[in-house]
Amino acid sequence: MSDIHVFIISWRGQHDRAAHIAQCLSNRLNKISIVYSGPDSGAFDGLDCQRIYRDDRLFWSDKFRACLDHCAPQEIMLVIHADCACEDWGDLLRKCRNAHASLDNMAIWSPKMRGTPWRLEKTRMERINNSDWSIVAQTDGIVFSMIPAIAQRMREADYSLNFYGLGIDWLFICAAYARNKIAVLDESVLVHHQLSRGYSSREARAQKQVFLSTQLLQEEHAAYVSLRRHMQRRKHYSKMLYWLEYVSDCLKKAKFKVLNFIK
């Protein structure tokens, strides 16, 4: 199996979280890189990792391209956004490595996520017998890994009109299925993602549509149509769960602020 190269994505206000993830993963793999923007990078001092600085005015698309540029052709690329929490990052890495070693036809791997509209209730296509793995139609580009062949396909794409990076997950998912590979979600490891976005969703979605309409190859577009059709019948149920989670998260934050104010 190929070596795993972990890329931790960090930005203004997230460097302490990124450093924590890097510390949890130290001595567990061959290489860790932190792709970051913004000031106060002193949080990374003393870490045994590569630092890759990006312009603070740029977003996910630019950081993803940096990951591709610094990932060797033979490496599996594992991406972790710093605004995520996991009880055991080392266990997540171990399970990612195990899935890649065990499933020859797997191209994309992801843990089970909270804080994303791509919930398992919407994306699952099939369970893999006697395992914690499910074959899914989407994973989201928050915590995921991809095999070298898919990373190479992603290097061929043009990201110049997709400033924010929405749709990158669709491209690598469709690239996998167009090549008769699968995307797998591991239900035994849970990651919580903060429900927030630091840019205009409307503008980002418009860029996503242009990106997918120009970058999907014919076979990939066919996969895109099929995968979206599969999830369509569960759309409203999944959206309801997502918004319930969002409201719950907002209430927890409000309670935390009130308690801090009282103190």
C-alpha positions as CSV (number, residue, x, y, z in Angstrom):
1,M,0.0,0.0,0.0
2,S,1.1,3.6,-0.7
3,D,2.3,5.8,2.2
4,I,-0.3,8.3,3.5
5,H,0.5,12.0,3.4
6,V,-1.7,14.0,5.8
7,F,-2.5,17.6,4.9
8,I,-4.1,19.6,7.7
9,I,-5.9,22.7,6.4
10,S,-5.7,25.7,8.7
11,W,-6.6,29.4,8.5
12,R,-7.0,32.5,10.7
13,G,-8.3,31.4,14.1
14,Q,-7.8,27.6,13.5
15,H,-4.0,27.2,14.0
16,D,-4.2,25.9,17.6
17,R,-6.7,23.2,16.4
18,A,-4.4,22.3,13.5
19,A,-1.4,22.0,15.8
20,H,-3.4,19.7,18.1
21,I,-4.3,17.4,15.2
22,A,-0.7,17.4,14.0
23,Q,0.5,16.4,17.6
24,C,-2.0,13.6,17.8
25,L,-0.8,12.2,14.5
26,S,3.0,12.6,15.1
27,N,5.0,9.4,14.9
28,R,2.1,7.6,13.2
29,L,3.0,8.1,9.6
30,N,5.7,9.2,7.3
31,K,4.6,12.8,6.6
32,I,2.4,15.6,7.9
33,S,1.9,19.0,6.2
34,I,0.0,22.0,7.5
35,V,-1.4,24.1,4.7
36,Y,-2.2,27.4,6.3
37,S,-3.1,31.1,5.9
38,G,-3.3,34.0,8.3
39,P,-1.1,35.2,11.2
40,D,0.0,33.6,14.5
41,S,1.6,30.5,13.0
42,G,3.7,30.2,16.1
43,A,1.3,27.4,17.2
44,F,3.2,25.2,14.7
45,D,6.6,25.8,16.4
46,G,8.2,22.5,17.5
47,L,5.9,20.3,15.3
48,D,7.6,17.7,13.1
49,C,5.7,18.7,10.0
50,Q,6.0,20.6,6.7
51,R,4.5,24.1,6.7
52,I,2.9,25.3,3.4
53,Y,1.9,29.0,3.6
54,R,-0.9,30.3,1.4
55,D,-2.3,33.8,0.8
56,D,-4.8,34.8,3.5
57,R,-7.2,36.2,0.9
58,L,-7.6,32.8,-0.7
59,F,-9.8,29.9,0.2
60,W,-10.2,26.1,-0.1
61,S,-9.6,25.9,-3.8
62,D,-6.1,27.4,-3.4
63,K,-5.3,25.2,-0.4
64,F,-6.5,22.1,-2.2
65,R,-4.2,22.8,-5.1
66,A,-1.3,23.2,-2.6
67,C,-2.1,19.7,-1.3
68,L,-2.0,18.3,-4.8
69,D,1.3,20.1,-5.5
70,H,3.0,18.8,-2.4
71,C,1.7,15.3,-2.5
72,A,4.1,12.8,-4.2
73,P,2.6,10.9,-7.1
74,Q,2.7,7.6,-5.2
75,E,1.2,8.9,-1.9
76,I,-2.3,8.6,-0.6
77,M,-3.6,12.0,0.3
78,L,-5.5,12.4,3.5
79,V,-7.0,15.9,4.1
80,I,-8.2,17.1,7.5
81,H,-9.8,20.6,8.0
82,A,-8.7,22.1,11.3
83,D,-12.3,23.1,12.3
84,C,-13.1,19.4,13.1
85,A,-13.0,17.4,16.3
86,C,-12.4,13.7,16.7
87,E,-12.0,11.7,19.9
88,D,-9.0,9.9,18.5
89,W,-7.2,11.2,15.5
90,G,-4.7,8.4,15.6
91,D,-7.5,5.8,15.4
92,L,-8.9,7.7,12.4
93,L,-5.6,7.4,10.6
94,R,-5.3,3.8,11.5
95,K,-8.8,3.1,10.1
96,C,-8.1,5.1,7.0
97,R,-4.9,3.0,6.4
98,N,-6.7,-0.2,7.0
99,A,-9.5,0.6,4.5
100,H,-7.0,1.4,1.8
101,A,-5.1,-1.8,2.5
102,S,-8.2,-3.9,2.5
103,L,-10.4,-2.5,-0.3
104,D,-8.7,-2.8,-3.7
105,N,-11.5,-0.9,-5.5
106,M,-11.8,2.0,-3.0
107,A,-10.6,5.4,-4.3
108,I,-12.1,7.8,-1.7
109,W,-12.4,7.2,2.1
110,S,-14.1,9.3,4.7
111,P,-15.1,9.0,8.4
112,K,-18.7,9.5,9.5
113,M,-19.3,13.2,9.7
114,R,-21.5,15.6,11.7
115,G,-21.9,19.2,10.6
116,T,-22.3,18.5,6.9
117,P,-25.4,18.3,4.7
118,W,-24.0,15.0,3.2
119,R,-25.2,12.9,6.0
120,L,-25.0,9.1,5.8
121,E,-28.8,8.9,5.8
122,K,-28.7,10.6,2.4
123,T,-25.5,9.3,0.9
124,R,-25.4,5.6,1.7
125,M,-25.8,3.3,-1.3
126,E,-24.8,-0.1,0.1
127,R,-23.3,-1.5,3.3
128,I,-20.2,-3.7,2.9
129,N,-21.0,-7.0,4.6
130,N,-19.4,-7.8,8.0
131,S,-17.8,-4.4,8.2
132,D,-18.2,-0.8,9.4
133,W,-18.0,0.5,5.8
134,S,-20.7,1.8,3.6
135,I,-20.4,2.7,-0.1
136,V,-21.6,6.2,-0.5
137,A,-22.6,8.7,-3.2
138,Q,-20.9,11.7,-1.5
139,T,-18.4,12.3,1.4
140,D,-17.9,16.1,1.5
141,G,-14.4,17.6,1.2
142,I,-13.8,18.1,4.9
143,V,-12.0,14.9,6.0
144,F,-11.2,12.5,3.2
145,S,-8.5,10.5,1.5
146,M,-7.9,9.7,-2.1
147,I,-5.7,7.3,-4.0
148,P,-2.9,8.6,-6.2
149,A,-4.8,8.0,-9.5
150,I,-7.6,10.3,-8.3
151,A,-5.2,12.9,-7.1
152,Q,-3.6,12.9,-10.5
153,R,-7.0,13.4,-12.1
154,M,-7.6,16.4,-9.8
155,R,-4.3,17.9,-10.8
156,E,-5.6,18.1,-14.4
157,A,-8.6,20.2,-13.4
158,D,-8.8,24.0,-13.8
159,Y,-9.7,25.8,-10.5
160,S,-9.2,29.3,-11.7
161,L,-13.0,30.1,-11.8
162,N,-13.7,28.3,-8.5
163,F,-12.3,30.6,-5.9
164,Y,-14.1,29.1,-2.9
165,G,-13.8,25.5,-3.9
166,L,-17.3,24.1,-3.7
167,G,-17.7,21.2,-6.0
168,I,-14.2,19.8,-5.5
169,D,-15.7,16.9,-3.6
170,W,-18.1,16.2,-6.5
171,L,-15.3,16.1,-9.0
172,F,-13.2,13.6,-7.0
173,I,-16.3,11.4,-6.2
174,C,-17.4,11.4,-9.9
175,A,-13.8,10.7,-11.0
176,A,-13.8,7.6,-8.7
177,Y,-17.0,6.2,-10.0
178,A,-16.2,6.9,-13.6
179,R,-13.2,4.7,-13.1
180,N,-15.2,1.9,-11.6
181,K,-13.9,2.7,-8.1
182,I,-16.0,3.4,-5.0
183,A,-16.2,5.9,-2.2
184,V,-16.4,4.5,1.3
185,L,-17.5,5.9,4.6
186,D,-16.3,4.3,7.9
187,E,-19.1,4.3,10.4
188,S,-16.8,3.4,13.3
189,V,-15.1,6.7,13.5
190,L,-17.0,10.0,14.0
191,V,-15.8,13.5,13.2
192,H,-17.7,16.7,14.2
193,H,-17.4,19.7,11.9
194,Q,-18.2,23.2,13.0
195,L,-21.3,24.5,11.3
196,S,-20.0,27.7,9.8
197,R,-18.8,29.2,6.5
198,G,-16.7,32.4,6.1
199,Y,-17.9,33.4,2.6
200,S,-21.0,34.0,0.5
201,S,-22.8,30.7,-0.1
202,R,-24.7,32.1,-3.1
203,E,-21.5,33.1,-4.9
204,A,-19.7,29.9,-4.0
205,R,-22.6,27.8,-5.4
206,A,-22.6,29.8,-8.6
207,Q,-18.9,29.1,-9.0
208,K,-19.5,25.4,-8.2
209,Q,-22.0,25.1,-11.1
210,V,-19.5,26.7,-13.6
211,F,-16.7,24.4,-12.2
212,L,-18.7,21.2,-12.6
213,S,-20.1,22.2,-16.0
214,T,-16.6,22.8,-17.4
215,Q,-14.5,20.2,-15.6
216,L,-16.5,17.0,-15.5
217,L,-15.5,14.6,-18.3
218,Q,-18.3,12.8,-20.1
219,E,-18.1,9.6,-17.9
220,E,-17.8,11.7,-14.8
221,H,-20.9,13.8,-15.7
222,A,-22.8,10.5,-16.1
223,A,-21.7,9.5,-12.6
224,Y,-22.7,12.9,-11.3
225,V,-26.2,12.5,-12.7
226,S,-26.6,9.0,-11.3
227,L,-25.3,9.8,-7.8
228,R,-27.5,12.9,-7.5
229,R,-30.5,10.9,-8.6
230,H,-29.7,8.3,-5.9
231,M,-29.7,10.9,-3.2
232,Q,-32.7,12.9,-4.4
233,R,-35.4,10.8,-2.8
234,R,-33.7,11.3,0.7
235,K,-33.1,15.0,0.2
236,H,-35.8,16.4,2.5
237,Y,-35.2,13.9,5.3
238,S,-31.5,14.6,5.3
239,K,-32.0,18.4,5.2
240,M,-34.3,18.2,8.2
241,L,-31.7,16.3,10.2
242,Y,-29.0,18.8,9.2
243,W,-31.1,21.8,10.3
244,L,-32.0,20.2,13.6
245,E,-28.3,19.7,14.1
246,Y,-27.6,23.3,13.2
247,V,-30.3,24.6,15.7
248,S,-28.9,22.3,18.4
249,D,-25.4,23.6,17.7
250,C,-26.5,27.3,17.9
251,L,-28.3,26.6,21.2
252,K,-25.2,25.1,22.7
253,K,-23.1,28.0,21.6
254,A,-25.6,30.5,23.1
255,K,-25.6,28.6,26.4
256,F,-21.8,28.6,26.5
257,K,-21.8,32.4,25.9
258,V,-24.4,33.0,28.7
259,L,-22.4,30.9,31.2
260,N,-19.2,32.7,30.4
261,F,-21.0,36.0,30.8
262,I,-22.3,35.0,34.2
263,K,-18.9,34.0,35.3
